[in-house]
Amino acid sequence: MNKDSKISPLEVCFLSSFLYRSFYIIGFFNLIIKISKEDSIFSIIISSILGLMILYGYFYINNSLPNHNIFNKIKKTFPKIISDFLISILIVIFIFISGFVLYNLSIFIKYNLLNDISIIPISILLIIAVMYISSKGINTITRVSGILIFIFILFVIISFISLINYSNPINIYPLLTNNFFNIYEGSIYSCILSVTPIFLLLIIPKVKIEKNSKYHKYMLITYIVNYIYILISFILVISILGVKLANIINYPDIVVLQKVSLLHFIERIEDLLSFKVMFDGFIFLSLATFYIKEGINNLFNIKPNKTTIMVINIFILITSLYLRIVNIKIIVYLLTIILFIHCALMLFIRKK
Amino acid sequence: MKYTKFILIFLLSLFMTGCVSYSDLNELGIIDMVAIDKIDNEYVVSINMLLPNENDLENKKIYTSKNSSLNECLNDLYLSTTKKISFSHLELLILTPNLVKNDYDEIINLFLNRVDSRNTFNTVIVDTPAQIFNYKSKDINDLININSEQEGTVTIKQFDQIIKDILELGISYIPRIKIEEEIKIEGYQSIYYQNKLLSQEESIGYNFISNKITKLLFTVDEIGFITDQSLTNIKVDNNKITINIDTTYQITSNNNSIKNDSKIAKKYKDEIKRYINYYLDKNPHNYFYNLIKKHNYKYYNNNIRNINLEFDIKITATKIDNSNIKGGMFNE
């Protein structure tokens, strides 16, 4: 595959749809339901409106200096010391977050699929696949997401059709009984966790995308579709399990899949359907690794080589195994720093 | 690069096979039934382990342990079994009336914390759990299922539904069975907030209120009725609860003393009302308090300790003429 070939805007949209959900694997549902309870649905709606501002930020930075990726944009906007500092922060934060996602992805696989296997072999297996895909470049990552999206859609259709019978609307009530601050807090967390990973796409210069005049329109549609998916998922989880039960179990979005039954004879397929959550984490890891590699190459002026990817992945693996961060709120703080860096870039970047 | 690929393939094949840490299928002890009882302040846990072999596909073994906590009981069972205990295919949880509120908390914690348990298994209550192992889990589940579809006394209750009931209502109703010469359904047993066996009438009343009647057979003044369909809709207006039941019925037998259709329909409606009132008079109203909370949270919050419920039961009954049903059960 020619690494300089252009990327279809649709493929980037598919990639972005995985990024919006990349933190589902680390307890997104548990966090939002714990904070906003029955009003989680309102938190999601508010977060979709707040998220538009982040998406606008992404469009603005993407339009500015369209021939360059995010790191070159930072270099061209800020003096060398500041740009190097900002790039270093982005790299370190994404290594931490990737380690966190890898650890939680491995925990998820152990918890749901491979009870008897320890986390280390699962993490190594995942990181090898991530290493392979990210070493092939951004074109391969977008193509992989293009293939996975169809499997994802199939799983979503099966899940939604089967689960709709089990939903009891009374479980969603009482609405608007919680403190507004809780609803707002839930929406802020939801917005940061769902939309901030979109900044990873800034690694793709705008000129590399085909028909880039329509790109933003496609991205907006993907954003809306994705938020509709998140909203339906929350409504289903709360209407089937109820808030109190959803609050005390791990992965309520996966637990509801235990009820999926096709034609009353294909049952116990929750393990297969849970792959849809794993795809999100996997695509995030692949893109984050590629992003970190580009950042390191840019920072130290290293020529592209396979060793960098390998070293990065080993770092991510070590981070995941030794830090073992389990608190999702730490990730929210790290993502907020990323948001602030991009806000600063928005303020100072030249349009052309 | 060739060496890298070789190493990658080698590592993949190593980890994909799970040879680092694995359990062989024949080392797993599949448990299909678990019974939990409490005697002299100690838990008694019995498990039915399926051990099929070439000669006997239905071979099984029952292990029992007694200890002060459920986890200790399971630890004891690990010591006495030759295979690794797996709850992944658990079909039936058997509880006894001896269990009280704290015991249910411990049971819920036990199953929620087990990664191999799906929590969608059925649950029953029985006085003598030891005897139930003479039957298969499928037989007991089928018994409740058929009763639910044909008789309407009890319905299947899955463990996750029980947890949900306990968390939201503080009370749950589980089918209770009796073992004499054969197994027999007694009705629902209320658990957690109240520990009581509901009569057949109360159980049917509960099923009507919770919209779980698919079919019901009963006789009033020698007139046999079958409820074919039933749909319950509950309206809440502050403390006023209106229970609307829309139902269709057939007459299976009539002594011909009453020929007036409206009189027969009245007898049918009165009987259903009697079932519902029976349940309402003798059982706590947690279900309705929860409904008020859901529909009118402000009213619930302001009057949390002083809500006097007023019930209004409205039944719409439509008779289905047997002769119009082609191939029907009573069609000549």
HADDOCK unambig.tbl for C-alpha pairs under 7 A between the chains (distance, minus, plus):
assign (segid A and resid 111 and name CA) (segid B and resid 115 and name CA) 6.14 0.50 0.50
assign (segid A and resid 116 and name CA) (segid B and resid 21 and name CA) 6.46 0.50 0.50
assign (segid A and resid 116 and name CA) (segid B and resid 22 and name CA) 6.01 0.50 0.50
assign (segid A and resid 117 and name CA) (segid B and resid 21 and name CA) 5.33 0.50 0.50
assign (segid A and resid 117 and name CA) (segid B and resid 22 and name CA) 6.52 0.50 0.50
assign (segid A and resid 121 and name CA) (segid B and resid 15 and name CA) 6.25 0.50 0.50
assign (segid A and resid 125 and name CA) (segid B and resid 12 and name CA) 6.56 0.50 0.50
assign (segid A and resid 125 and name CA) (segid B and resid 15 and name CA) 6.76 0.50 0.50
assign (segid A and resid 173 and name CA) (segid B and resid 294 and name CA) 4.93 0.50 0.50
assign (segid A and resid 173 and name CA) (segid B and resid 295 and name CA) 7.00 0.50 0.50
assign (segid A and resid 174 and name CA) (segid B and resid 293 and name CA) 6.79 0.50 0.50
assign (segid A and resid 174 and name CA) (segid B and resid 294 and name CA) 4.44 0.50 0.50
assign (segid A and resid 174 and name CA) (segid B and resid 295 and name CA) 6.42 0.50 0.50
assign (segid A and resid 174 and name CA) (segid B and resid 297 and name CA) 6.31 0.50 0.50
assign (segid A and resid 244 and name CA) (segid B and resid 167 and name CA) 6.37 0.50 0.50
assign (segid A and resid 245 and name CA) (segid B and resid 164 and name CA) 5.79 0.50 0.50
